[in-house]
């Protein structure tokens, strides 16, 4: 559904979003989740060394990139190519949402140390995105994740708004702050997702993406599936926008608050549910002062899976183009 308008999604996918899967009855995580897992893996290996964690993330990203993941954004792709050349500064001047959509895990892990999570968050963000709007967007995602995780015992709506008010203080970029203020106002007014998407935007531009995600989380964050479905129905960069909302909901509710029937449908290979739980346990062990068990994934399986899925993804793309062409002829 990525790249489609909200109206097109409503017309083409009239039933609940959870009924649609990439391959028959099997779902797969997106590149957003995979990059978040790479961040978590880097934190497991160097939780108290920003320079080492950032270097580890770059190495992990480069290896991941050459295993042919699907849905990778332009900024991330160009940054990975710069990593290949050995460039010291690998980020590019992009205001996309690629840094923001993987930042929540930094907020949760360092929820009790704002100074350190800001430094780590900015360092990880700048591996691919140098634009101030992109880095501020990533910091906001991490800050809101930290705040809702800290306040997770208070599940009423007020705590989400209080957490938002705490998180927005890190924003220095004027346009992003204005977009987030508008998102909060729209959520308080109980605006529709159509109205929010029209006023906030829903593209991969970080101001659009983070603001729309904030609106959806404030508006429907008491129920994860509802928040995700409305976010997707907005159209635009659906996977990244929903990934941000899902991360905040996960920080707020924990795994028990996520739709288990959807998780059970996800292919349990590289970056699947078991892998993500292992990373979570490893990070938890570190917070408890224990030595974490090593966590990785089998790269030949990841490469093989991606190669096999390429024709499936291409077929979905061709069917979408055919559907668009047919619809245009009937108009």
C-alpha positions in Angstrom: 0.0 0.0 0.0 3.0 2.3 0.2 2.8 5.2 -2.1 -1.0 5.0 -2.7 -3.4 7.7 -1.7 -5.8 7.2 1.1 -8.7 7.2 -1.3 -7.1 4.5 -3.5 -6.4 2.3 -0.4 -10.0 2.6 0.6 -11.2 1.6 -2.9 -8.7 -1.2 -3.5 -8.6 -2.6 0.0 -12.1 -2.2 1.4 -11.7 -4.8 4.2 -9.7 -4.6 7.3 -6.0 -4.0 6.6 -5.1 -7.1 8.6 -6.6 -9.3 5.9 -3.9 -8.5 3.3 -0.5 -10.2 3.2 2.5 -10.1 0.9 2.6 -13.8 0.3 -0.7 -15.8 0.7 -1.2 -15.8 4.4 2.3 -14.9 5.4 3.5 -11.4 6.4 7.0 -10.0 6.5 8.5 -7.1 8.4 9.5 -4.0 6.4 12.9 -2.4 6.1 11.9 -0.1 8.9 11.7 -2.9 11.4 14.9 -4.5 10.0 16.8 -1.2 10.5 15.4 -0.9 14.0 16.7 -4.4 14.7 20.2 -3.4 13.4 20.1 -0.4 15.8 19.2 -2.7 18.7 22.0 -5.1 17.7 24.5 -2.3 17.7 23.3 -1.2 21.2 23.7 -4.8 22.5 27.3 -4.8 21.3 28.3 -1.4 22.5 25.7 0.1 24.9 28.1 2.5 26.6 30.2 3.6 23.7 28.5 5.9 21.2 31.4 5.8 18.7 31.6 2.0 18.7 27.8 1.6 18.5 27.7 4.0 15.5 30.6 2.2 13.8 28.9 -1.2 14.5 25.6 0.2 13.0 27.4 1.3 9.9 28.9 -2.1 9.4 25.6 -3.8 10.1 23.8 -1.5 7.6 26.3 -2.1 4.9 26.0 -5.9 5.3 22.2 -5.6 5.4 22.1 -3.4 2.3 24.0 -6.0 0.2 21.5 -8.7 1.1 19.0 -6.9 -1.1 16.4 -5.7 1.3 13.2 -4.3 -0.3 11.8 -0.8 0.2 15.1 1.0 1.1 14.9 4.7 0.8 17.1 6.9 -1.4 19.0 8.5 1.4 19.7 5.2 3.1 20.8 3.6 -0.2 23.2 6.5 -1.0 24.6 6.4 2.5 25.3 2.7 2.3 27.2 3.3 -0.9 29.2 6.0 0.8 30.0 3.5 3.6 31.3 1.2 1.0 33.9 3.8 -0.1 35.1 4.2 3.5 33.9 7.8 3.8 34.1 9.2 7.3 30.8 11.2 6.8 28.3 8.7 5.4 25.1 10.7 5.8 23.5 12.8 3.1 21.5 16.0 3.3 18.0 14.5 3.2 14.9 15.4 5.2 13.4 11.9 4.7 12.0 9.8 7.6 14.6 7.1 7.4 16.4 8.1 10.6 13.1 8.7 12.5 11.5 5.3 11.7 14.3 3.3 13.4 14.9 5.6 16.4 12.3 4.4 19.0 14.4 1.6 20.3 17.1 4.2 21.4 14.5 6.0 23.4 13.2 2.9 25.2 16.7 1.5 26.0 18.0 4.8 27.3 14.7 6.0 28.8 16.5 6.8 32.1 19.3 8.9 30.6 18.2 11.8 28.3 21.6 13.2 27.7 23.0 9.9 26.5 20.0 9.0 24.4 20.1 12.3 22.6 23.8 11.9 21.8 23.3 8.3 20.7 20.2 9.2 18.8 21.8 12.0 16.9 24.9 9.9 16.1 22.9 7.0 14.7 20.6 9.3 12.8 23.5 11.1 11.1 24.9 7.9 9.7 22.3 8.3 6.9 20.6 11.7 7.4 22.3 15.1 8.0 19.4 17.5 7.6 18.4 19.1 10.9 14.8 18.2 10.3 15.6 14.5 9.9 17.8 14.4 13.0 15.2 16.3 15.1 12.5 14.0 13.8 14.6 11.0 15.0 15.2 12.6 18.3 11.5 13.3 18.8 10.6 9.7 18.0 13.2 8.5 20.6 12.0 11.1 23.2 8.4 10.2 22.9 9.2 6.4 23.1 11.2 7.1 26.2 8.4 9.2 27.8 5.6 6.7 27.1 7.8 3.8 28.2 8.5 5.6 31.5 4.8 6.5 31.9 3.5 3.1 30.7 1.8 2.3 34.0 -0.6 5.2 33.3 -2.5 3.9 30.2 -5.1 6.7 30.0 -5.0 9.1 27.1 -3.7 12.0 29.3 -0.3 10.3 29.7 0.2 10.2 25.9 -0.4 13.9 25.7 1.9 14.5 28.7 4.6 12.4 27.1 4.2 14.3 23.8 4.6 17.6 25.7 7.8 16.3 27.2 9.2 15.0 24.0 8.6 18.0 21.8 11.0 20.1 24.0 13.9 18.5 22.1 12.8 19.9 18.8 14.8 22.9 17.6 13.6 22.9 13.9 10.8 25.4 13.6 8.8 23.8 10.8 8.8 20.4 12.4 7.7 21.8 15.8 4.8 23.6 14.1 3.8 20.4 12.3 3.8 18.5 15.6 1.8 21.3 17.4 -0.8 21.0 14.6 -0.8 17.2 15.0 -1.6 17.6 18.7 -4.4 20.1 18.1 -6.0 17.8 15.5 -5.8 14.9 17.8 -7.5 16.9 20.6 -10.2 17.9 18.1 -10.7 14.2 17.2 -10.1 15.0 13.5 -10.5 12.3 10.9 -7.5 10.6 9.3 -8.4 12.2 6.0 -8.4 15.7 7.5 -5.1 15.0 9.3 -3.4 13.6 6.2 -4.6 16.7 4.2 -3.2 19.2 6.7 -0.1 17.3 8.0 0.9 15.3 4.9 1.6 11.6 4.8 4.7 11.4 2.6 8.2 10.2 3.5 9.2 13.8 4.2 10.1 13.7 8.0 7.8 16.6 8.9 4.8 14.8 7.3 5.7 11.4 8.6 6.5 12.2 12.2 3.6 14.6 12.6 1.0 12.2 11.1 2.4 9.4 13.3 2.1 11.6 16.4 -1.5 12.5 15.4 -2.4 8.8 15.1 -0.7 7.8 18.3 -2.4 10.6 20.3 -5.8 10.0 18.6 -6.0 6.1 18.7 -2.9 5.0 20.7 -5.0 3.2 23.3 -5.6 0.5 20.7 -2.6 -0.5 18.6 -4.4 -2.2 15.7 -6.8 0.8 15.4 -3.9 3.2 15.4 -2.1 1.2 12.7 -5.1 0.8 10.5 -6.0 4.5 10.5 -2.3 5.4 9.8 -2.2 3.1 6.8 -5.5 4.4 5.5 -4.0 7.8 5.3 -1.9 6.6 2.4 1.6 7.9 1.5 4.6 6.3 3.1 2.4 3.8 4.9 5.1 1.4 6.1 7.3 4.0 7.8 4.5 6.0 9.2 2.9 2.8 10.7 6.3 1.6 11.9 6.7 4.8 14.0 3.2 4.5 15.4 3.7 0.8 16.1 7.0 1.5 17.9 5.3 4.1 20.2 2.4 1.7 20.9 4.9 -1.1 21.7 6.7 1.2 24.1 3.4 2.2 25.7 1.6 -1.1 25.9 4.4 -3.7 25.7 4.1 -6.8 23.5 0.8 -7.8 25.2 -0.7 -4.7 23.7 0.2 -5.6 20.2 -2.2 -7.6 17.9 -0.9 -11.1 18.5 -2.9 -12.5 15.6 -0.9 -10.3 13.2 2.5 -11.1 14.9 1.7 -14.8 14.5 1.4 -14.3 10.8 4.9 -12.8 10.4 7.5 -15.1 8.8 9.8 -16.1 11.7 13.0 -15.9 9.8 15.7 -13.2 9.9 14.2 -10.1 11.7 11.1 -12.1 12.6 9.4 -12.2 16.0 11.8 -14.7 17.6 14.8 -12.6 16.5 13.2 -9.4 17.8 12.4 -11.0 21.1 16.0 -12.2 21.5 17.2 -8.6 20.9 14.7 -7.4 23.5 15.9 -9.9 26.0 19.5 -9.0 25.4 18.9 -5.3 25.9 16.9 -6.2 29.0 19.8 -8.2 30.4 22.2 -5.2 29.9 19.8 -2.9 31.8 19.8 -5.5 34.6 23.6 -5.6 34.6 23.9 -9.1 33.1 26.0 -10.2 30.1 23.7 -10.5 27.1 23.6 -13.6 24.9 24.9 -12.9 21.4 22.2 -12.1 18.9 22.5 -12.2 15.1 20.8 -13.6 12.1 21.8 -16.0 9.3 22.7 -13.7 6.4 22.5 -16.5 3.7 18.9 -17.1 4.7 18.1 -13.4 4.6 19.7 -13.1 1.2 17.9 -16.1 -0.1 14.6 -15.0 1.2 15.0 -11.5 -0.3 15.9 -13.0 -3.7 12.9 -15.3 -3.6 10.6 -12.4 -2.7 11.8 -10.1 -5.5 9.5 -11.6 -8.1 6.6 -11.5 -5.6 7.1 -7.8 -5.0 7.5 -7.1 -8.7 4.2 -8.9 -9.4 2.4 -6.8 -6.7 3.9 -3.7 -8.3 2.7 -4.7 -11.8 -0.7 -5.6 -10.6 -1.0 -2.2 -8.9 0.0 -0.5 -12.2 -2.4 -2.6 -14.2 -5.2 -1.7 -11.7 -4.4 2.0 -12.0 -4.4 1.8 -15.8 -7.7 -0.1 -15.9 -9.2 2.4 -13.5 -8.0 5.3 -15.6 -9.6 3.8 -18.7 -13.0 3.5 -17.0 -13.0 7.1 -16.0 
